[in-house]
């Protein structure tokens, strides 16, 4: 668990992060990840039992996760070449997702993937592990994309 705090409404702000080194420059990584039309490449790296029914538009992405259901994320903010922020639209647990890309040198960057959820204390114990595993798996997939081969 990377961070959590109890709020006056009894909900807990839970955040999980994963940081990966990417052997591609920041601009190239941002260009690929900020265009949701490139998501087909990402979903093909998940096992069939992990993610299904991928659909996307320029600003939204939806998919089905066995045992969870349909998840829809919408882009709410883009900071060119640096960050992309998403929020969930139909999740029973309010989620936000941030992708931060930082230049390391001319040929590489780091990608920090953060997912946050506002949940009640009872749910926190049930979703902490799946949330942590999910952010780590997604970060691993994003780190393995051949960014230099995508137009």
C-alpha positions in Angstrom: 0.0 0.0 0.0 1.6 3.3 -1.1 -0.8 5.6 0.6 -4.1 5.9 2.3 -6.0 8.1 4.7 -9.4 8.0 6.3 -11.6 10.9 5.4 -14.4 12.4 7.5 -17.0 10.6 5.4 -15.5 7.3 6.5 -14.0 6.6 3.1 -10.4 5.8 2.6 -8.2 7.3 -0.2 -6.1 4.4 -1.4 -3.3 5.0 -3.9 -1.1 2.4 -5.5 1.9 3.3 -7.7 4.3 1.5 -10.0 7.4 3.0 -11.6 9.0 1.5 -14.6 12.0 2.4 -16.7 11.2 2.7 -20.4 14.0 2.5 -23.0 12.4 5.2 -25.2 12.3 9.0 -25.0 9.5 10.8 -23.1 8.0 12.4 -26.3 7.6 9.0 -28.0 6.0 7.3 -25.0 3.6 10.2 -24.5 2.6 10.2 -28.2 1.7 6.5 -28.1 -0.1 6.5 -24.8 -2.1 9.7 -25.3 -3.7 8.3 -28.5 -6.2 5.7 -27.3 -6.3 4.2 -30.8 -3.0 2.5 -29.8 -4.7 0.5 -27.0 -5.1 -2.6 -29.1 -1.4 -3.1 -28.8 -1.7 -2.9 -25.0 -4.6 -5.3 -24.6 -2.9 -7.9 -26.8 -0.3 -8.2 -24.0 -2.9 -9.3 -21.4 -3.9 -12.9 -21.0 -7.5 -13.7 -22.2 -8.7 -14.2 -18.6 -7.4 -10.7 -17.5 -9.1 -8.3 -19.9 -11.9 -8.6 -22.5 -14.2 -6.5 -24.7 -11.9 -3.6 -25.3 -13.6 -0.6 -26.8 -12.3 2.9 -27.2 -12.9 6.4 -28.6 -10.6 9.3 -28.7 -11.3 10.1 -25.0 -12.6 6.9 -23.4 -11.7 3.3 -23.0 -13.8 0.5 -21.7 -13.0 -3.1 -21.0 -14.3 -6.1 -19.0 -12.3 -7.7 -16.2 -13.5 -11.1 -15.1 -14.9 -10.9 -11.6 -15.1 -7.1 -11.7 -17.2 -6.3 -14.7 -17.1 -3.4 -17.2 -14.7 -0.5 -16.4 -14.8 2.8 -18.4 -12.0 5.3 -18.1 -12.3 8.8 -19.5 -9.4 11.2 -20.1 -9.8 14.3 -18.0 -6.5 16.0 -18.5 -3.4 15.9 -20.7 -0.2 17.7 -20.1 1.7 17.4 -23.4 4.6 15.0 -23.3 4.3 14.5 -19.5 1.0 13.3 -18.1 -2.4 11.7 -18.9 -5.1 11.6 -16.3 -8.2 9.4 -16.4 -11.3 8.9 -14.1 -13.7 6.0 -14.1 -17.2 6.7 -15.3 -19.3 3.7 -14.3 -17.2 2.0 -11.6 -18.9 1.0 -8.4 -15.6 2.3 -6.8 -14.6 5.8 -7.9 -11.1 5.4 -9.5 -8.6 7.8 -11.0 -5.6 6.8 -13.0 -2.6 8.9 -13.8 0.3 8.1 -16.2 3.3 10.3 -15.6 6.2 10.2 -18.1 9.6 11.8 -17.2 12.7 12.0 -19.3 15.8 10.3 -17.9 18.1 11.0 -20.8 18.0 11.3 -24.6 17.0 7.7 -25.1 14.9 6.7 -22.0 12.2 7.8 -19.6 10.4 6.6 -16.5 6.7 5.9 -16.4 4.9 6.2 -13.1 1.4 4.7 -13.0 -0.8 5.7 -10.1 -4.3 4.5 -9.4 -6.4 6.0 -6.6 -9.7 4.8 -5.2 -12.1 6.4 -2.7 -13.6 3.5 -0.8 -15.2 2.6 2.5 -13.0 0.9 5.1 -14.7 -2.5 4.7 -14.0 -2.5 0.9 -10.4 -1.4 1.4 -9.4 -4.8 2.7 -11.0 -6.6 -0.2 -9.6 -4.5 -3.1 -6.2 -3.5 -1.8 -4.4 -6.6 -3.2 -6.3 -6.6 -6.6 -5.6 -2.9 -7.0 -1.9 -3.3 -6.3 -1.7 -6.3 -8.6 -3.6 -4.5 -11.3 -1.4 -1.3 -11.3 1.7 -3.5 -11.4 0.5 -5.6 -14.3 -0.6 -2.6 -16.3 2.8 -0.8 -15.6 4.7 -3.9 -16.8 2.6 -4.0 -20.0 3.2 -0.3 -20.7 6.9 -0.8 -20.0 7.2 -3.5 -22.7 5.5 -1.7 -25.5 7.8 -1.3 -28.5 7.1 2.5 -28.7 9.5 3.1 -31.6 7.5 0.8 -33.9 4.2 2.6 -33.4 3.4 5.4 -35.8 
